[in-house]
């Protein structure tokens, strides 16, 4: 097969296959004389190492295998199946590579559920209470609509780059190091890591807050210990354990939202609970916006944007996990498409319904100023109208949702630390990955930071919750901006270096202009949030320093990281010139002719398919 470079696969495979390779563990020599195909080499190594694993399992005890699982992994990548359409470059090795010890145990069904529900947790289910109290139902809806339109462009850009660079650990955190600027890469990736390190204890605290709906007598730290150990235990099972747990969590979330939509509409129409028709009552009294003047209402909308960003957080999980997916080219395009359904069906539809069922001045909402037990607006939407039992089920699913995001935050923070270490921006010992594909030392850091959750028993619980949420929300904006900038620079380099976009296994449906739109909107959000943070909604005419740092803390942290790196490296270039961007290393270059042939075959197949198959392929 001849690709973009005009060379055949055998030009690159035979030299690799003829090398003599030493297995450090057994000190045996493996010698081969070339393989006829990529699959042949992959099959050889997979068979060899699977046989040795079976022999090892048969001869050793459970305890011995458990103990040895923590030893450093052999960096052999045998996950090459499903990539026969690729044309490998001379710089791409089929064998040892950084991040190769991470196991590709995340399957397409896991990726689909990640695209639909991963990240649905504190921001949407708990933090939305504060946003509703601040902005009102209309302000909250507008804020989510703005961020949702940005998110779709961002996920499309992330999907294109993830398919092009599927083996990079840390994925989009790594792109700026060779597409934009190393300082931008370091600052954004470090801030993204800090974000998810903070989110882990935040979600555990949120879980303890959720438990208060049923019981306030038990010390919250008891629940924190239980949830803390559970999340770490799941991640100790490797990427397979994380993916299966996430699949279960996400299934529960989707079922809960489906039930909430049906029940919420029935309650609003007076068919359940107090049997009183509600309609648009709360949009008139107390009103659609929180504020008496136009400027205060505009502030209220702007204030909801960061909450929306935090709620949309982890939508990029489908791209972050690319290096541990079995077949990113098949899974990521489908997942990127389904993010649109998530934005419309789960986020926008549900918050509109909550706005019809809960007034923004409800004393039960977080941020209302009341001393009552703060519940999720989704629970309040059902419980406040006299519906029994069901609120407990909703609260249980909310608890699962919160733990789901905690699970992802612990998983992602360890992978980002591994990424930073591999590109030289963090200590080398974080590169330690054991035989189960776990970045152990990075996970230890996440576990230590997670101990912040034990403040849940103190009176500072809500204050800590608010600060952690503010840092996390603004950090998300930097990451999304960086994804869009990386995509713009990638396409610019492709143009300058005369590379065809036909080499790409997946192309953003909104193109490079979608990324420009994302960058523009993110800049506006940064400016608007600066204004609202300094002069908060409902505040005095003067500036509020405490509120500013509580809501804009990520900006000075980012600037310190960015300029600190510039000073350290003494590299003052704003960006890498497009002509100097490396478009070969790490990239999977697809054969354009084969991709066209596959598209034609797909069209013919769909032409003769049943209506149900056509609908399934259109939506999925």
Protein Blocks (a to p, Z undefined) as FASTA:
>chain_A
ZZfkopafklmmmmmmmpccddfklopacddebjfbfklmmmmmmmmmmmmmmmmmmmpc
fklmmmmmmpccddddfblghilmpccdfklcfbdcehklpccfbcfklmmmmmmmgopa
fkmmmmmmmmmmmnommlmmmmmmmmmmmmmmmmmmmmmmmmmmmmbghilmmmmmmmmo
mklmmmmmmmmmmmmmmmmmmmmmmmmmmmmmmockbcfklmmmmmmmmmmmmmmnojml
mmmmmmmmmmmmmmmmmmmmmmmmmmmnopghjlpafkjmlmmmgbjbecjbfklmmmmm
mmmmmmmmmmmgoklmmmmmmmmcfblmlmmmmmmmmmmmmmmmmmmmmmmmmmmmpcfk
bfkbghklpabdcddfklmmmmmnopahjlmmmmmmmmmmmmmmmmmmmmmmmmmmmmmm
mnopacfklmpccfkopafklmmmmmmmmmmmmmmmpmklmmmmmmmmmmmmmmmmmmmm
mmmmmmmmmmmmmmmnopafklpmbdcfkljmlmmmmmmmmmmmmmmmmmmmmmcghiaf
bdcfklmmmmmmmmmmmmmmmmmmmmmnopabfbdcfklpcfkgopacddfklmmmmmmm
mmmmmmmmcfklmmmmmmZZ
